[in-house]
């Protein structure tokens, strides 16, 4: 059953279907192609009618129906949230999991003094965030000066005992930037931090393993 009150769609006919490792690659009679994930409860077949929801060519597809059977569907609002989660991570835990896996993560430029300087900040921010999540701090209590100073002292102790951090030789400015970034990720989550209008010109991608060229 098609969703009501959503007129942003295109109707197509499937010409060819090829099985892939984790789904199906389908080609329409107009030559355009699309990928159907294997989680689909509907197996695509040639001559099936396909309805794709979205703004058209060059824009993301937020809904797919095959012979009026739903494969997936998101409203424009839901799709915006879905894509932000895909880009930035659903939570601080998710952001840290991606970092630990060596994947690129979206973040905010904090130093402005070059890649190596920035990498030190983000390595430290990741370790601070790990500590905050493990300790399950309550950020609402940080409005109380004594509580914030207590938790901050715990964080500093952790850093002094973390060999990965001590070997970086951080400056006071780097330490402060890393703490600020980690606290923001912990309190608000990556989506809210990175999509903040105040930092829209400071978006960067970083990863745990600093890119290097291989010498022959």
Secondary structure, DSSP 8 states (H G I E B T S, - for coil): ---TT---EEEEEEEEEEEETTEEEEEETTS-EEEEETT-SS---TT-EEEEEESSTTS-EEEEEETTEEEEE--HHHHHHHHHHHHH-SSHHHHHHHHHTT--EEEE----S-HHHHHHHHHHHHHHHHHHHHHT--GGGGGSHHHHHHHHHHHHHHHHH-HHHHTT---HHHHHHHHHHHHHHHHH-HHHHHT-GGGTT-EEEE-SS-------
